[in-house]
Amino acid sequence: AQTVTQSQPEMSVQEAETVTLSCTYDTSESDYYLFWYKQPPSRQMILVIRQEAYKQQNATENRFSVNFQKAAKSFSLKISDSQLGDAAMYFCAYRRDDKIIFGKGTRLHILP
Amino acid sequence: DTAVSQTPKYLVTQMGNDKSIKCEQNLGHDTMYWYKQDSKKFLKIMFSYNNKELIINETVPNRFSPKSPDKAHLNLHINSLELGDSAVYFCASSLRRPNTEAFFGQGTRLTVV
């Protein structure tokens, strides 16, 4: 069975600094999608970034980028120039076919 | 124009009652889901429907009965509510192919007292 592990329950970063959130996953499949979702206090689940496993190039969305290491089954999220609005729970997720599996989340605090 | 909408946003009810949560999506997706988020924020899939057909049932008690009248709607009915059912329930939708991201509703906070 597929699993997604986020080993950092909480992290803090100074405003304007860079932070990296870790995620590892376990699968025997070669074709799948990976995502990072953000959940602010409003509770809305917001897609931050997606990565298709067959693409070697790391995905980037403005200040958000990933480091996708397929062989190591690692998918970390880097947030550059952290802003107060980035404070939220961040979930790593894996999708293959009909199931999207989430990690337990990392709570990110932004220090002013 | 809301993409995935679920109602109600908040639901407080007594143990033993029966309640329903409704979900609708206007994205033209063919797959819909129910997720449960517990007090520790863990998101666990409950059900997945594709074209009104149940695809995934993750060992959820049979007090929980999803119903999909059409591709755009997936409702969740819960019988005989228990204290442990208190959680946030999220509806989501996606395309089945390709396996891209799911879009989530705003969640329903269910409190059983």
Interface residues (C-beta under 8 A of the other chain):
Chain A: Y32 Y33 F35 Q39 S42 R43 Q44 M45 L47 R50 M89 F91 R95 R96 D97 D98 K99 I100 I101 F102 K104 G105 R107
Chain B: T31 Y33 K40 K41 F42 L43 K44 I45 S48 N50 I55 I56 V88 F90 A92 S94 R96 P98 N99 T100 E101 A102 F103 F104 Q106 G107 R109
